[in-house]
Amino acid sequence: MRDFDYLGEKYFPHWIEAGRALGMAKATLIAGIVSVLEMRGVEISDNARKRLSRCESLDQLGAWLRSAPKVRSADELFD
């Protein structure tokens, strides 16, 4: 596995960095959604948390973040 990591860092650093940036953007959006809902006192079910973490679309996560201040339940985000 170390050889693969070495080769990846040597020959594909741009892909590794792009993957890190995507992961960080996703984590930031999810944290924002959860923060907004928690600040508003909206309960977040385990299913809602799983759905957020499984989402791979930054556009969709952004839409849910914009909806978070308006919903009465976390499940409303997904309607």
N, C-alpha and C positions, 0 to 999 in steps of 0.2 A: 504493500500500500504506500509505503514511503516513496518508492520509485515513481508511482503514479502521481503523487503530490508534487514531487520534484519536477517531473516532466510537465505537468500542468502549469506550474508556476513559471517554468522556463519558456515554454512554447505557446501557452494560451493565457497569459496574464489578463488580457483584455476580457476574455470570457469569464474568468474567475471574478474579476472586479465587477463586471456587469451583473453576475449572479449575486454577489454580495450587495450591490446597490439595490437590486430588485428586492432581495430579502429584507433589507433595511426599510425600504419604502413601504413594503407590505406590513411589516411590524409596526411602523409608525402610524399608518392608517388604522390598523386594528386597535392599537393603543388609544388613538384619538376617539374612535367610536365607543370603546368601552368607557373611557373617561367621561365623555359627554353623557352617556346613559347613566353611569354611576352618580355623577354630579346631580342629575335630575331625579335620582331615586328610582330609576327604572331597573327592575330585576332582570338579570341576564341569565337565562337558562343554560345548562350545559350544552343542549342542542344548538342554541344560538351561538355560543362560543365556538363550537366545533364547525358550524357553518362559516363563521367568519374566518377561522384559521384555514379552512379548506379552499377558500376562494383564491384564485390565482390572478384575477383581473383587478388591476389597480383602478381602472375606470369604475368598476362595480363597487369596490371598497370606497372610492371617493364619493360615489352617489349615496352609499349608505351613511357615510360621515355627514354629508349635507342633510340627510333625512333625520339623523339621530336627535337633533334638538326638537323635532316636531312629533315624534312618535310617542304613544302611550305605553307600548310594550316593545321589547326587543324583537318579537316575532313580526311586528308591523314593518320592520325594516325590509323584510323579505317579501312583502306583498306586492 
